[in-house]
Amino acid sequence: QVQLVESGGGLVQAGGSLRLSCAASGRTVVNNAMGWFRQAPGKEREFVAAISWSALRTYYADSVKGRFTISRDNAKKEVYLQMNSLKPEDTAVYYCAADNAIGVVTTRPSYWGQGTQVTVSS
């Protein structure tokens, strides 16, 4: 089992920045690909970003490219999402996710955190 706990959400004005963190624990966490998803009210959960276990590969949704950056610290067993130039449409609950392969973590990850709320005011 892998346990994921997100933090860093909050209220920010449009154009501002937030950094989300996800602390992972459990078996073989370091070897897992990690990702972030989000779900806005009334909408389906959508992929945001993913990073391979080595951090050599990263993927982003088109809607966040150039504004969000995913990174990880395997020594700390943490993954981060730096969000800049935030827009009101970025408002959502953000979820950390993990799975063995990055191809899976971008679509149907096996492990999920509880989520952290991000609200961007206009």
RAPE-V369957 format. One record per residue. N is the residue number from 1. RES is the residue in one small letter. SS is DSSP state (~ for helix, > for strand, _ for the rest). Layout:
n->N res->RES ss->SS
n->N res->RES ss->SS
This chain:
n->1 res->q ss->_
n->2 res->v ss->>
n->3 res->q ss->>
n->4 res->l ss->>
n->5 res->v ss->>
n->6 res->e ss->>
n->7 res->s ss->>
n->8 res->g ss->_
n->9 res->g ss->_
n->10 res->g ss->>
n->11 res->l ss->>
n->12 res->v ss->>
n->13 res->q ss->>
n->14 res->a ss->_
n->15 res->g ss->_
n->16 res->g ss->_
n->17 res->s ss->_
n->18 res->l ss->>
n->19 res->r ss->>
n->20 res->l ss->>
n->21 res->s ss->>
n->22 res->c ss->>
n->23 res->a ss->>
n->24 res->a ss->>
n->25 res->s ss->>
n->26 res->g ss->>
n->27 res->r ss->_
n->28 res->t ss->_
n->29 res->v ss->~
n->30 res->v ss->~
n->31 res->n ss->~
n->32 res->n ss->_
n->33 res->a ss->>
n->34 res->m ss->>
n->35 res->g ss->>
n->36 res->w ss->>
n->37 res->f ss->>
n->38 res->r ss->>
n->39 res->q ss->>
n->40 res->a ss->_
n->41 res->p ss->_
n->42 res->g ss->_
n->43 res->k ss->_
n->44 res->e ss->_
n->45 res->r ss->_
n->46 res->e ss->>
n->47 res->f ss->>
n->48 res->v ss->>
n->49 res->a ss->>
n->50 res->a ss->>
n->51 res->i ss->>
n->52 res->s ss->_
n->53 res->w ss->_
n->54 res->s ss->_
n->55 res->a ss->_
n->56 res->l ss->_
n->57 res->r ss->_
n->58 res->t ss->>
n->59 res->y ss->>
n->60 res->y ss->>
n->61 res->a ss->_
n->62 res->d ss->_
n->63 res->s ss->_
n->64 res->v ss->_
n->65 res->k ss->_
n->66 res->g ss->_
n->67 res->r ss->_
n->68 res->f ss->>
n->69 res->t ss->>
n->70 res->i ss->>
n->71 res->s ss->>
n->72 res->r ss->>
n->73 res->d ss->>
n->74 res->n ss->_
n->75 res->a ss->_
n->76 res->k ss->_
n->77 res->k ss->_
n->78 res->e ss->>
n->79 res->v ss->>
n->80 res->y ss->>
n->81 res->l ss->>
n->82 res->q ss->>
n->83 res->m ss->>
n->84 res->n ss->_
n->85 res->s ss->_
n->86 res->l ss->_
n->87 res->k ss->_
n->88 res->p ss->~
n->89 res->e ss->~
n->90 res->d ss->~
n->91 res->t ss->_
n->92 res->a ss->>
n->93 res->v ss->>
n->94 res->y ss->>
n->95 res->y ss->>
n->96 res->c ss->>
n->97 res->a ss->>
n->98 res->a ss->>
n->99 res->d ss->>
n->100 res->n ss->_
n->101 res->a ss->_
n->102 res->i ss->~
n->103 res->g ss->~
n->104 res->v ss->~
n->105 res->v ss->~
n->106 res->t ss->_
n->107 res->t ss->_
n->108 res->r ss->_
n->109 res->p ss->_
n->110 res->s ss->_
n->111 res->y ss->>
n->112 res->w ss->>
n->113 res->g ss->_
n->114 res->q ss->_
n->115 res->g ss->_
n->116 res->t ss->>
n->117 res->q ss->>
n->118 res->v ss->>
n->119 res->t ss->>
n->120 res->v ss->>
n->121 res->s ss->>
n->122 res->s ss->_
